[in-house]
Amino acid sequence: MLLALETAQRLHSPGVQGKGLDKRALGTTYQSLRQTPQERILEFQTPRPHHIASEAPVIRPLLLFIGFLLFPAALQAAPGRDWSRTVTTTPQGAFVIGNPGAKTRLIEYVSYTCSHCAQFVAEATQPLKSGWVTRGVIAIEVRNLVRDPYDLTAALLARCGGAARFTGDHEAIFTAFPRWIREVQTYDRATQQQPEGQNETETLIDIADKTGLIALMVERGIPAMKSKTCLSNTKALETVMAMTKRAVEQDKVTGTPSFLLNGMLTAAHDWASLRPLLPAPRN
C-alpha cells in the first residue's frame, strides 16, 4: 500500500480510541502528499410622556395593554433563525455547522472508524443542535484526524457533497457505523496488502466499493461516479491530511473524539464529559 495509506493505517486501528500517533510517519506522509500534483427585535415603543411624568406609571401599562390587544404578534419574540442549517468552511477546509460568529466555537476532531466518535454523534447531535447550535450560541467545527485508509475513504466521501450536504452525509456515515465497520473488518482481513499495480486512488475506490460506502452515498443522492471522482481528488486528500497533521502537532490531540473550546484543548472525550463545559443553553 502506498505511503499515505500505510501511514494512516499505522495511526490507529479501527474502533480503538486514544492510542498514540506516529508523528514522524505523519510528517513524512504529509510531505509526500504535498508533492503529489494536484434584532431583529420586535419592541413595543411607548410614547415618551411630555410634561406628564407623574402620570407615566399609569399611562405606560395602559398603552402596553392596548398594544397587546391590537398587535399581539408584535409583542411576541420573532421566530429565530435555525443556525443548524448553516454550514460554512474555514480556510483550512474544515466544515463549520452553525453561526460562524457564535461566541463559542467547539472544534470536534473525529475519525469515521472510531466507535467512540460514532457513539458521541449518536448521543450528542440532537441535544447540541437544539440547545446551542440552532440558537446560534455555539458553532461546531468538524475536523478530521485520519486513523487508517478506511477513515480516509469515509472522510473524502463525507466532503464530497460540499458544505450544503456535509451535515447529513457526515451523520449518515456514523449512523451506518455498525454495519459499515463489519465490512471494513472483512475487507481488511482479505486484503492485507495493496494489490500489485494498484495506486492510491484505486485502493480508496476499492475500499469504498467493497465496504458499502459508495452504495451509502448513492442512497444519499450522490452518484457512484461522483464518489469515485471525490476519492480521486488530491487537493481534498491533502486538506484532510493537513488537518490530521495540525491535530497532532499543533493542537496536541492524542485520540478521537477530542474537543477544543475556543481554541483550548479539553479533557473531554464523550458527551457526558463535554456537556458540563458548554455555556448554559438558551431556552
N, C-alpha and C positions, 0 to 999 in steps of 0.2 A: 504494500500500500504506500502511496506517496507520502512525503514527509508531513504535509499538513494533516492528513488523516491519521497517520501514525502518532503524531504528537497529540492530537485531540483525543485519541483513544487512550493515551497514557495519562491524560489529565485526571480522569475519573473512570470508574466502572459504572455501568448503568444502575440507577436506583440507589446509589450509595452517596450519603451526604457527608461533607466535612473532611474528606481526605485531602492531603496536601497536593499542591500543584507543582508541576515541574517547570520552574520559571525559566531555566536555561533552554529547555526544549521549546517553550512557548516563544521565547525571543527568536530562536532560530526559525521557527515556523513563520513568525510574522515577517522576518526578513525575506524568507523565500516567497511569501505571498506578495510582498511589495515588488518583488522582481518579476512577478507574473504579469503580463500585459492586461492590461485592462483597468339715577336711581330714580334705572329709572325707578323713583319712589313716589307713589301717589300720596299727596299730602293735602289735607283739607286746610286751606288758608282762611283764617278768620280775619275780618277787617280790623285794622288797628283802631281802637277807640280814640276818638278825638275829643278831648276835654271832658270825658266821662269815665275817668279811671275808676271812680268809686262804683260804677255800675258793671265793670268788666267781669267780676266773678259771676254775675247773673247772665250777662249777655253771651259770653263765650259758650257756656253749656247749652244755652238755648239755640245758638247758631249751629252747634255741633249736632244737636238733636234734629233740627230742621234739615241739616245736610244729610244726616243718616237716612231720613225719610225720603228725601228727593234723590239722593245719589248713593245708595247703599254699596254699590260695587266699588265706588271710588274710595271708600274707607277701608276696603279690604286690601291685603297685600297683593300686588300684581303677581301673576304666575311667574316663577323664576325660571331661568334658563337651565336646561338639563345639560350640565357640562360633561356628563359622562359620554355624550355623543360627539364630543370634540376630541379629535386626535391630531396631533401635530408631530413633527420630527425635529430633533435637535441637529445642530451642525455635524455632530458625530454619528448621526444615523439612528439614534435611539428614538423610540416612539413614546410620546407623552399623552396620556389619557387624562383629560380634564382641562381645567382652566390654566393656561400657560402662565398667568400672572398670579396664581394662588400663592398665599404666604408660606404654605408648607409644600415642599417638594419631597415626595417619597420615591427614592430610587430603589428599584427592585431588580436584583441580579437573579436571573433564572436560568435553568437548564431543562430542556424538554425531556431528558432521560432521567430526571431526578424525581423520585417518588415523593419526597418531601415538598418539592415545588408543586407537584400535582395536588397534593393534599392542601397546601396553602391556597391555591387557586380555588379549589372546591369550597373551602371554609370561608375565605376572606373576600371573594369577589363581590358578592351581593351586599354584605354589610359595609364594605369600603365605598361602594358606589352610592348606596342610599344615605349613608351617614356623613360622607365627606365629599366625594368626587362630584356627585350630581349638583351639590350646592356650591361648588367652586372653592371649597375650603382647602382641599388637597389635590394636587396633580400627581399622578403616578408615572414615573419614567421607567419604562421597561428596558433593561439592558441584558445582553446575552453574556453568559460565561460558558463557553463551549467545553464540554466534558469529553466528547467522543464523536466519531463520524456520524452517528445516528442523530445526536443532538444538533450537529452542524446542519444535517439534512433538514431537520424539522425547523430550525431557525431560519433557514433560507426560504422555506415554504411559507412560514408564518409572515414573512415580509413580502411575499410575492404579490399580494393584492394592494400593497401600499397602505397609507395611513387610513383611508376610508374603510378598509376591510380588516385592518390589523387586529382590533379587539376581538372580533368574532372568530377569526381564524386562530389566533393565539389561544383563546379559551377552548375552542373545539379540539385542538391538538391535546391539550391537557385533559379534557373530558374523555377522550379516547385512550388515555394513557394505559389503563389495564389491558385492553385488547392489543394496542399497538406494541407495548413493551414485550408481550409474549412473542410477537412476530419478530421483534428485534433479537430476542434471545435465540430463537430458532435460526434466524439468519446468521447470527454471529457464530453459532456452532458449526454451521455448514460452510462458512467462508472465513477460515482463519487467516487467510492472506489474500491480498488483492490478486485477482486473476491476471495471468501474464498478458501484457499488451493492453490492459485496461487503464485508462488515465483517470485522473481525479474526478472529473465531471461524470464520466461513465459510471464510476463507483457510486457517487452520490445519487445518480438517477436509478441505478440498480437497487440501492438501499430503499429509496422512496417507493419504487415499484413493488418490490417483494415484501416490504413491511406494511403495505397498505396506505402509505401516506398520500400517494398520488390519487388513489381512489377516494380518500377522505376529502382531499381538495376538490375533486370533481363533485362530490356531494355538496360541497360548499359553494359551487358555482365557478370554480377555476378549472378550465380545460386542462387535460393532461399535457398537451403540448406547451402551454404557458408555464406549467410547473417545471417542466424539463428545461425551459428557457431560463427560468429563475435559478435553477440549480447550476446553470452554466454561467451565471453572472459573476464574473471575477471581482467586480467592484463591490457587490453585496457581500461576497465571501470575505474580502479584505475588511469591510466595515465590521462584520461580526467578530472577526479575529482581533481587530483593534480594540473592540470593547472588552474582549477577554483579556487582552494584554493590560488594558487600563485597570480592570478589576483586580488583577493580581499585583501589578507593580505600583500603581498609584493609590487605589482605594484599599489595598491590603485585604482583599476578600479571600477567604480560605475555603469556602464551601457555599453551597446553594440550598435553599434561598438565603440571600443576605440582603440587608436593607440599610440604606443611608437616609437620614432625615436632615434635610437642609445641608447636605454635604458631609455630615458626620456619620461614620460607621457605627451601627448599633450592635448590641449583643443578641438581638432577636433573630430567630431562625424559623419562627412559625407565627400563626395568627395570635395565639394565646399570649406570647411574649411581646409581640409588636403592638397589639391593641392598647395597652396602658401608656405607650409612648406617644400616642397620637393626641392632637388637640381635641378639646371637647367638641363633639359633633353638634351641628345646628339642628334645631327642631323645626 
